[in-house]
Amino acid sequence: MRIAENVEMLSISVNRPNADMALHMTLTWDDDNLVLIDAGVPGQGEAIARAIADAGFDVKNVTHIIITHQDMDHIGSIPELLRMAPGAKLVAHRDEAPYMDGRKMPVRLVSAIQRYDNLPPEGKAQVEEGMRDYGEKKFRLKIDRELADKEVLPICGGIEAVHTPGHMPGHIALFLHQSRIMVCGDAANIEGGQIAGPNPVHTSDMKTGMLSLEKIKGYAMKGIVAYHGGYLDME
């Protein structure tokens, strides 16, 4: 879905046992750069490549993948995409990078370990698998550029990192200056045609998350992309 002159929303379906859902990634570009924001669950690389092709581009030409945060439904297909676009640079907030490159244990895994004794057998098995995978370094991402709050990448008309902690400590939204589109990741949702806060079930610090929502609202946005809600036109 083309939402601005140089911005495409890529909607990729995820089939789960009890529900189907869509993840809404964002593609933006200029003459020299092709930027993907977030990268789906593991196994979606080919689907993302097809969506990029439908937008008129070749995945091999992706120059940057910007990651809003560490959750696996945002980073899962990055290894596949890097095989298709080996020149792509990974970009994330400096507070989130350690959770993706292995310096810190992912927040979700830490939380699950703390709840281990109260989990059902299948939940305990998942935690044990996650701990083994972390210990064996099965999933590590080398972040090429770590961003600070309000830092602007001078590409695609200007891409500003907006530090929006709460859902995750280093979560960022991305404000696309040229189009005035805010790519919110999981820092905001869309409910009843309005911007709403992050999902409290999956947010580690809801109070901080709501402050981040107010920060997002302070921008002169033309529209927003919520990762689990799609596009909302604000004008």
Secondary structure, DSSP 8 states (H G I E B T S, - for coil): -EEETTEEEEEEEEE-SS-EEEEEEEEEE-SS-EEEE---STT-HHHHHHHHHHTT--GGG--EEE-S-S-HHHHTTHHHHHHH-TT-EEEEETTTHHHHHTSS--HHHHHHHHTGGGS-HHHHHHHHHHHHHHHTT-S----SEEE-TT-EESSTT-EEEEE--SSSTT-EEEEETTTTEEEEETS-EEETTEEE---GGG-S-HHHHHHHHHHHHTS--SEEEETTTEEEE--
